[in-house]
Amino acid sequence: QWATIRIEKGVKKPRPQMLKIPAANGIIERDETPMEKEIARLHRVDFEFSDIFYFCRKGFEAIVEDEVTQRFSSEELVSWNLLTRTNVNFHYISLRLTIVWVIGVIVRYCFLLPLRFTLAAIGITSMIVGTTMVGQLPNSSVKNYLSEVVHLTCSRILVRALSGTIRYHNKENKPQKGGICVANHTSPIDAIILTNDGCYAMVGQVHGGLMGVIQRATVKACPHVWFERSEIKDRHLVTKR
């Protein structure tokens, strides 16, 4: 509370010219001039090629900074904590808080970060080895059961590597066997969150690198469908499959 009050006081104080520029919450600094005024300035008898620049700029602003992009832009909060010191009003507060902040950095990067990497390595290795071994079995109910156990166990280990604790509500709405679950996502990591509650046969984009190794291993144990979005033939094959 003391830190928040100090921030609020610092905001009210006059700041240097450099800080008076509003910190853009988005990617670009938009021109807030009303379109009517700009068009009035451009209104001339003869058309000039430069007249289209205003509309081009407005179009680029709408494309670059849309509603989706704004959801992923960082914003400086008007409260201070031990995780960041980016606020201009807090470069140094006291020796006690500095010591606590240093201890927090040591715990996060010398203990928690290696622990997360270890859990991630265990989860990924277990996923690849486990699904490859299960994939060698003939198709049967035993193979399906073991595949579900491997997927659930490894996904839950990977979520722990992300420090995630998941609690599911309204489980009666969970897709039943043979149902379809459509989930928008921002990265393949989101699929791990979904597979913590059940084993799904997923349809998705083919990836390379480590993600490709995981995909090729998991498809042996579970009938996932991986395809290349840019290939029309792949899309038809997915529909057929």
N, C-alpha and C positions, 0 to 999 in steps of 0.2 A: 504494500500500500504506500509506503514511504517513497519507493522508487517511482511508482505511477504518478504520485503527486508532483515529484520533481520533474518528470517528463512533461506533465501538463503545464507547469510553470515555464519550462524551457521552450515549449511551443509558443506560449504567449509573448515571450520576449522577442524584440526585433532581432532578426538574424542577418548575417552578411548577405550581400547581393547574390552570391552564388547559391545560397540556401533558399532564396526567395523563389527560385524556379520551382514550380510544383513538381514533386516527384511523381512521374507518370506511373500509374498502376499497371499500365499495359506496356507494349513493346515500343510504341512510337508516341510522339507528342502530336496530338490531333489539332487541326485548325478549327476553332469553334466559331468562326465567322459565319453568320447566317447565309444561306445560299442566295436569298433574295438580294442582299447587298452586293455579293460578288457578281451576280448576274447583271445588276445595275451598273457596276463598274465596267463590265465587259460589253455593255450595250453600245455598239457603234454602228454607223451606216455600213462600213465595209468590214467584211469578215477577214480576220487574220488567223493564221494557223495556230498562234499561241493561245487563242481563245479556248482551245480544248484542254489546255493544261490543268485548269481548275477541276474539270470533271474527271480527268485522269487521276489527279491527286486524291479526289474524294473516293474514287473507285479503289485505288491502292490502299487507302486507309481502311475501307470496309473489308478488304480481303485480308490484310495483314493482322488487323486487330478485330477479330470477330468474337462472338460470345464464347466459343469453344476455347480459343486461345487464352482468353482472360482467365479461364478457370485454372490454368496452369502457370500463371504469372505470380511471382512472389510479391508479398505485400509486407511492409514494415509495420508491425503492431505497435500500438501506443502503450505497451507495457514491457518491462524489462525482466529477464530471467537469466539464469546461469548458463543457458545454452548458446547465447549470442551476445555480442557486444557491438553490433552494427549501429546502434542508435547514437546520434551525434552528441547527445547529452550525457552519455555514459562511456567514457574511455577509462576512467578510474573513479572508484567510489571510496573504497576503504581497503586497508590491508587484509582485514578479515574476509571480506567478500572475494578479494583476489585469490587468497589461499584456497577458499572453498571452490572457486572456479577452476583453479589449476588442478586440484584433486579430482574434480569432475572430469576434466579432460583426460587425466591419467586413467581413471576408471573406464571411461568410454572407449578410448583408443588402445589401451594396453591390456584390458581384460575383456570387455564386452565385444569389441570388434573381432579379436581373434576367436572368441567363442562363437560368434555368428558365422565366421568363415569356416570353422570346424564343423558346425552343424550343417551348413550348406554343402560342404564337401561330402559329409556322411550321407545326407539326403540324396544328392545327385548320384553318388556312386551306388548307393543301395537301389535307386530307381533303375539305373542302367543294368546292373548285375541281376537284380531280381526279376525284372521284366524279360530279360534275355533268357534266363533259366526257365521261367514259366512258359515262354514262347516255344520252348522245345517240346513241351507236352502236347499230346493229341487233344483235339477239341473235345471238351467234356465239361460237365458241371464242376469237376474238381479244378480244372484249369480256370474257369470263370471265377470260382471262389478265391483261388490263390492270386489271381490277377487283381481282384478287388482288394484283397489284404495288402498286397504290395503297393498299389496305388495310394490307398488310404494312409498307410504307415509312412511312406516316403513323403507324401504331400504334407502331413502333419509335422514331420521333422523340418521340412523346408519352411513352413510357416513359423515355427519356433525360431529359425534362423533370422526371420524378418521381425522377430519380437511381436508376433501377432497372437492375439488371444481371441478366438472366434466363438461367438454365442449365437446360435440359430434360434429364431423365433418363428412361430406359426409353422411348425414342421408338417402340419397336415396339408399344406400347400406344396410340399415337395413333389417334383415330377416322379410319377410312378414308373415301374418297369415298362419300357416301350414308349415312354413319353419323350417329349422334346423340350429342352430348356434353351432358350435364346438369351444370351447375356452379352451386352456390349462391354467392351473392355479397352483399356489403354495400352496394355502390354501383356505378353504371355504369362507374366507373374500372376495376373488376376485369375488364370485358370487354376492355379494352386489353391486359391481361396475357395473356389467352387468345389474342387475335388476333395476337400476336407470332410465333406458330408456324404460323399457317395462316389462311386466309380462311374464315370461317364465315357461313352465313346464319342470323342470330340471330332469336329470337322474344322480344319484350320489351314493356315498358310504354311507352306514348306519353308523351313529355315535352314541355314547353314551353320557351321561351327559347332559349338557345344550343344546349342539348342537342337541342331539337326541330329546329333548323336542320340540325344534323349528321345527325339521323335521316332527315329528308326528303331530304337530299343523298345519303346512302349507299344508301338504298333504290332509287335510280335505277340504281345500278351493280350492286347485289347484291340478290337476292330476300329481303331481311329481311322479317319480319312484325311490325309494330308494332300494338298493340291497347290498348284501354282496359279495365283489369281490372274496373271497376265495371259495365261494360255486358255484359249476358248475350248480346246479339246478337253482339258482337265475339268473345266466347269461342267461340260456335258457328262463326263465320266462320274463326277460327284453326284449329279442328279440321278444318273442311272444306278449308281451304287446305293 
